[in-house]
Amino acid sequence: MNSPFSDRRILLVEDEIFVVWLLEDMLADLGCAVVGPASSVNQALAMIDAEAIDAAVLDVNLNGQMSYPIADALAARGVPFVFSTGYDKDTLLDRYRTFPVLQKPIQRSELSDTLAKLLMPREPIVVSAIATTAEMLP
């Protein structure tokens, strides 16, 4: 399968088995390689240390434990992620509200669109600075 997500390694952090199965199927259909799933903060943190990860889907509430330490670890490594939740986005702590959120039940098209945005190649700052400087020259 030739997909923009082919072989992209997506960490799946989710504690509800039926949601895991659904997301695994969706991610596989998109061509992604699923890392995990992890159903706890400790499991996810161990996977982050042990695996190459391109992006992650994080359930906000893992059996009563919030996934914020996982978000922090991913952000520190520059790995993009999206929260998934059945709750309103306003229930997230303030500093996490700027990150993307998928509302459960998650639709395949929403997952695909969100992953596309997360995995979009970013132009390096150095290249941008050089191009801007070059434009200013006579």
Sequence and secondary structure as in RCSB ss.txt:
>XXXX:A:sequence
MNSPFSDRRILLVEDEIFVVWLLEDMLADLGCAVVGPASSVNQALAMIDAEAIDAAVLDVNLNGQMSYPIADALA
ARGVPFVFSTGYDKDTLLDRYRTFPVLQKPIQRSELSDTLAKLLMPREPIVVSAIATTAEMLP
>XXXX:A:secstr
   TTTT EEEEE S HHHHHHHHHHHHHTT EEEEEE SHHHHHHHHHHS  SEEEEESEETTEESHHHHHHHH
HHT  EEEEESS GGGS GGGTTS EEESS  HHHHHHHHHHHHS    HHHHHHHHHHHH  
